[in-house]
Amino acid sequence: MAVRYHGSDLESPTSNIQHRTFNIELWTSNVQLRKGRKTLEKGKRWLMLIQRAALLNQAEKVNDALLECEELIKIFVQSIRTAEGKRKK
């Protein structure tokens, strides 16, 4: 049985609380994703510094790590966009 609650049809007042909880969880995961992206970007900058200064004799491993870092950043950016889209709905 649907109940009128603040101008909308909801099954109960708790469904509004569940919706708010869902939004908070999405916001929290979005914050964590942004922190992860920033960490990856810092790591990428350090790898680029190591590469430019030729601090490691294994240039191929540094290049592989840079490529992996860039791919992970792309994944995090897309995840952030997805989370923001879900939060707006």
Secondary structure, DSSP 8 states (H G I E B T S, - for coil): --EEETTEEES-HHHHHHHHHHHHHHHHHHHHHHHHHHHHHHHHHHHHHHHHHT--S-HHHHHHHHHHHHHHHHHHHHHHHHHHHHHH-
